[in-house]
Amino acid sequence: MPPHSELNCWIITDGKAGDEMQCIAVAEAIGCRYELRRVHPKAPFTWFMPKGPIDPREGPGRPGSPIAPPYPDLAIGSGRRAIAYLRKVKSASKGRTFTVCLKDPRTGTGTADLIWVPEHDRLRGPNVLVSPTAPHRFPAERLNALRFAPHPALDDLPAPRVAVLVGGNSRHHTFTQSDCEAFLEGLRAWAAHSAAHLMITASRRTPEFLTSQLKDLAREGRHVMWTGKGENPLASYLAKADAVVVTADSTNMIGEAAGTGAPVHVFHPGGGHAKINRFLGNLDRLGIIHPFPGPMKTTTYDPLDPTGDIAKAILKAMGIPDGQQDEQEQGTAL
């Protein structure tokens, strides 16, 4: 789509990286100008969110308010604490601001003008968009460009190259010592028997033992690991991967991996959640994910990336052409 730099957009979250990145991905797909508006409500107002009101200390008329006017053309919000603020922007702007909520707001379909939910959420309605995976910042065009862009540290790795995306302990998952050892054993088996060369990235949630062992593994053979210094190479990892290994604690990472078209192998640490199981079940039925440890797959599929579709739906609902229809009409005229 052509950029829509005439539009101004607020991204409303409480600063959680996963929520914020999804909103940024949609804004970038639209091509609009955006500002990060982070909310910081305090108790007792947080106790009643998302259904309750905003913290009045952050009201539109208060100094330093994250939702002080003038109001934007578009507001995209995500996360439990952001929902009340998104509703407030809608009412305070008297409907001038088009509001979008990413993920189920748990306050019904009237919360925003347009709502996106992953397929494993139950919310449905005429203004609700549904897709198997979440919006992300790795559209096919970006990955295709990076796939052929020089990257000495990665281009020197022989195929098959495997992106290894490691999460960590979360509300629903816990990496036990045996989980960590099983994960490492699976990676070593691929390196030894499938001649895989690993491109590893861990997170702040990754247990210290596992991070240390992954660093040792990277030094043992022709592998690379990003340690948090310099530019994050995740996009290049995904672009150049023949397969992906990812841990089940992060639906965002799995969704990003599913945007590559490469087989995605999912490792399950201890724990789980019914929503995550439904999410993984959908991807399993589509033939996208496979178990890890297990044999390395070579099957491909059409990459999943709902970001562009969400952006187009927003523009259509706002009554703004996305540019493609105009191009088609010009082609017909010619």
PASE-682449 format. One record per residue (C-alpha): residue number from 0; y, x, z. Coordinates in steps of 0.5 Angstrom, whole numbers. Example, Ala and Ser with C-alpha at 12.3 -4.5 7.8 and 13.67 -1.06 7.14 Angstrom:
REM residues 2
NODE num    py    px    pz
NODE   0    -9    25    16
NODE   1    -2    27    14
***
This chain:
REM residues 334
NODE num    py    px    pz
NODE   0     0     0     0
NODE   1     7     2    -1
NODE   2    11     4     5
NODE   3    15    -2     8
NODE   4    20     3    12
NODE   5    25    -3    12
NODE   6    21    -6    18
NODE   7    22    -4    25
NODE   8    16    -4    30
NODE   9    15    -4    37
NODE  10     8    -1    40
NODE  11     7    -4    46
NODE  12     2    -1    51
NODE  13     1     2    58
NODE  14     0     9    55
NODE  15    -8     9    54
NODE  16    -9    13    49
NODE  17   -15     9    45
NODE  18   -10     3    45
NODE  19    -4     7    43
NODE  20    -8    10    37
NODE  21   -10     4    34
NODE  22    -3     1    34
NODE  23    -1     7    31
NODE  24    -6     7    26
NODE  25    -4     0    24
NODE  26     3     1    24
NODE  27     2     7    19
NODE  28    -2     3    15
NODE  29     4    -2    14
NODE  30     8     4    13
NODE  31    14     2    18
NODE  32    18     5    23
NODE  33    15     5    30
NODE  34    17     6    37
NODE  35    13     7    43
NODE  36    14     2    48
NODE  37    10     4    54
NODE  38    10    -1    60
NODE  39     9     1    67
NODE  40     8    -6    71
NODE  41     7    -5    79
NODE  42     3    -9    84
NODE  43     3   -15    85
NODE  44     4   -17    78
NODE  45    -1   -12    75
NODE  46    -6   -17    79
NODE  47    -5   -23    75
NODE  48    -5   -19    68
NODE  49    -6   -21    63
NODE  50    -5   -28    65
NODE  51     1   -27    69
NODE  52     8   -26    68
NODE  53    11   -19    66
NODE  54    14   -14    72
NODE  55    21   -17    73
NODE  56    23   -10    74
NODE  57    22    -9    67
NODE  58    25   -15    64
NODE  59    29   -15    58
NODE  60    36   -15    62
NODE  61    34    -9    67
NODE  62    36    -2    65
NODE  63    31     2    62
NODE  64    27    -4    60
NODE  65    21    -2    55
NODE  66    23    -9    52
NODE  67    30    -9    52
NODE  68    34   -12    45
NODE  69    35   -12    40
NODE  70    28   -14    38
NODE  71    24   -11    32
NODE  72    21   -15    26
NODE  73    14   -13    29
NODE  74    11   -12    35
NODE  75     4    -9    36
NODE  76     1    -9    43
NODE  77    -6    -8    46
NODE  78    -9    -7    53
NODE  79    -9   -12    59
NODE  80    -2   -10    62
NODE  81     1   -10    55
NODE  82    -1   -18    54
NODE  83     5   -21    58
NODE  84    10   -16    55
NODE  85     8   -18    48
NODE  86     9   -26    50
NODE  87    15   -24    53
NODE  88    18   -21    47
NODE  89    16   -27    43
NODE  90    19   -32    47
NODE  91    26   -28    48
NODE  92    26   -26    41
NODE  93    26   -34    39
NODE  94    20   -32    35
NODE  95    24   -27    30
NODE  96    19   -22    32
NODE  97    12   -23    29
NODE  98     7   -21    34
NODE  99     0   -18    34
NODE 100    -5   -17    39
NODE 101   -11   -12    38
NODE 102   -17   -14    42
NODE 103   -18   -20    45
NODE 104   -12   -22    50
NODE 105   -17   -26    54
NODE 106   -11   -31    54
NODE 107   -13   -35    48
NODE 108   -11   -35    41
NODE 109    -4   -37    42
NODE 110    -2   -31    45
NODE 111     0   -27    39
NODE 112     2   -29    32
NODE 113    -4   -25    29
NODE 114   -10   -23    33
NODE 115   -15   -17    31
NODE 116   -22   -17    35
NODE 117   -28   -13    34
NODE 118   -34   -17    32
NODE 119   -38   -16    38
NODE 120   -32   -20    42
NODE 121   -33   -28    42
NODE 122   -25   -30    41
NODE 123   -25   -34    34
NODE 124   -19   -38    31
NODE 125   -15   -39    25
NODE 126   -10   -33    27
NODE 127   -16   -28    29
NODE 128   -18   -23    24
NODE 129   -25   -20    26
NODE 130   -29   -13    23
NODE 131   -35    -9    26
NODE 132   -30    -3    28
NODE 133   -23    -2    30
NODE 134   -17     1    27
NODE 135   -17     8    27
NODE 136   -12    14    24
NODE 137   -17    16    19
NODE 138   -17    12    12
NODE 139   -21    14     6
NODE 140   -15    17     3
NODE 141   -14    22     8
NODE 142   -21    24     9
NODE 143   -22    25     2
NODE 144   -16    29     1
NODE 145   -19    33     7
NODE 146   -26    34     5
NODE 147   -23    38    -1
NODE 148   -18    42     3
NODE 149   -19    49     5
NODE 150   -21    50    12
NODE 151   -24    57    13
NODE 152   -27    56    20
NODE 153   -31    50    17
NODE 154   -32    52    10
NODE 155   -36    58    12
NODE 156   -41    54    15
NODE 157   -47    52    11
NODE 158   -49    45    10
NODE 159   -51    41    13
NODE 160   -45    40    17
NODE 161   -45    36    23
NODE 162   -39    33    27
NODE 163   -41    32    34
NODE 164   -36    28    38
NODE 165   -38    28    45
NODE 166   -35    23    50
NODE 167   -37    23    58
NODE 168   -37    19    64
NODE 169   -34    12    64
NODE 170   -33     5    67
NODE 171   -40     3    64
NODE 172   -44    10    62
NODE 173   -45    16    67
NODE 174   -48    23    64
NODE 175   -53    25    69
NODE 176   -56    32    69
NODE 177   -62    30    65
NODE 178   -58    26    60
NODE 179   -54    33    59
NODE 180   -60    37    58
NODE 181   -63    32    53
NODE 182   -57    32    49
NODE 183   -57    39    48
NODE 184   -64    40    47
NODE 185   -63    35    41
NODE 186   -57    39    38
NODE 187   -61    45    39
NODE 188   -67    42    35
NODE 189   -63    40    29
NODE 190   -60    47    29
NODE 191   -67    50    29
NODE 192   -71    46    25
NODE 193   -66    42    20
NODE 194   -61    48    20
NODE 195   -55    44    22
NODE 196   -49    47    23
NODE 197   -45    44    29
NODE 198   -37    42    29
NODE 199   -36    40    36
NODE 200   -31    37    40
NODE 201   -31    34    47
NODE 202   -26    30    51
NODE 203   -23    30    58
NODE 204   -29    26    61
NODE 205   -34    30    59
NODE 206   -38    33    65
NODE 207   -36    40    66
NODE 208   -43    43    66
NODE 209   -44    40    59
NODE 210   -38    43    56
NODE 211   -40    49    59
NODE 212   -47    49    55
NODE 213   -43    46    49
NODE 214   -39    53    49
NODE 215   -45    57    50
NODE 216   -49    53    44
NODE 217   -43    54    39
NODE 218   -43    62    41
NODE 219   -50    62    40
NODE 220   -50    61    32
NODE 221   -46    59    26
NODE 222   -42    53    30
NODE 223   -35    52    32
NODE 224   -32    48    38
NODE 225   -25    46    39
NODE 226   -23    47    46
NODE 227   -17    44    46
NODE 228   -12    49    44
NODE 229    -8    48    37
NODE 230    -9    43    32
NODE 231   -14    38    33
NODE 232   -19    39    28
NODE 233   -23    32    29
NODE 234   -20    29    22
NODE 235   -23    35    18
NODE 236   -29    35    22
NODE 237   -30    28    20
NODE 238   -28    29    13
NODE 239   -33    35    12
NODE 240   -39    32    16
NODE 241   -46    31    12
NODE 242   -48    27    19
NODE 243   -45    25    25
NODE 244   -47    25    33
NODE 245   -43    21    37
NODE 246   -44    19    45
NODE 247   -45    11    46
NODE 248   -39    11    51
NODE 249   -34    11    46
NODE 250   -34     5    41
NODE 251   -27     8    38
NODE 252   -31    15    37
NODE 253   -37    11    34
NODE 254   -32     7    29
NODE 255   -28    13    27
NODE 256   -35    16    25
NODE 257   -37    10    21
NODE 258   -31    11    17
NODE 259   -34    17    14
NODE 260   -40    14    10
NODE 261   -44    19    13
NODE 262   -50    17    18
NODE 263   -48    16    25
NODE 264   -53    18    30
NODE 265   -52    15    37
NODE 266   -54    19    44
NODE 267   -54    14    50
NODE 268   -53    17    57
NODE 269   -54    13    63
NODE 270   -51     6    63
NODE 271   -49     1    58
NODE 272   -45    -6    57
NODE 273   -47   -12    54
NODE 274   -41   -12    49
NODE 275   -43    -5    47
NODE 276   -50    -7    46
NODE 277   -47   -12    41
NODE 278   -43    -7    38
NODE 279   -48    -2    36
NODE 280   -53    -8    34
NODE 281   -48   -10    29
NODE 282   -48    -3    26
NODE 283   -55    -2    27
NODE 284   -56    -8    22
NODE 285   -51    -5    17
NODE 286   -56     1    17
NODE 287   -50     6    19
NODE 288   -53     8    26
NODE 289   -59    12    28
NODE 290   -62    14    35
NODE 291   -60    21    37
NODE 292   -65    25    39
NODE 293   -69    24    33
NODE 294   -69    26    25
NODE 295   -63    27    21
NODE 296   -62    22    16
NODE 297   -59    23    10
NODE 298   -57    16     8
NODE 299   -50    14     6
NODE 300   -46     7     6
NODE 301   -39     4     4
NODE 302   -35     7    10
NODE 303   -32     2    15
NODE 304   -25     2    16
NODE 305   -21    -5    17
NODE 306   -14    -2    18
NODE 307   -12    -3    11
NODE 308   -14   -10    11
NODE 309   -11   -11    18
NODE 310    -4    -9    15
NODE 311    -5   -13     9
NODE 312    -6   -19    13
NODE 313     0   -18    18
NODE 314     5   -17    12
NODE 315     2   -23     8
NODE 316     3   -27    15
NODE 317    10   -25    15
NODE 318    11   -27     8
NODE 319    12   -20     5
NODE 320     9   -17    -1
NODE 321     4   -11     0
NODE 322     6    -9    -7
NODE 323    -1    -9   -10
NODE 324     0   -16   -13
NODE 325     7   -14   -16
NODE 326     3    -8   -20
NODE 327    -2   -13   -22
NODE 328     3   -18   -25
NODE 329     6   -12   -28
NODE 330     0   -10   -31
NODE 331    -1   -17   -34
NODE 332     5   -17   -37
NODE 333     4   -11   -41
***
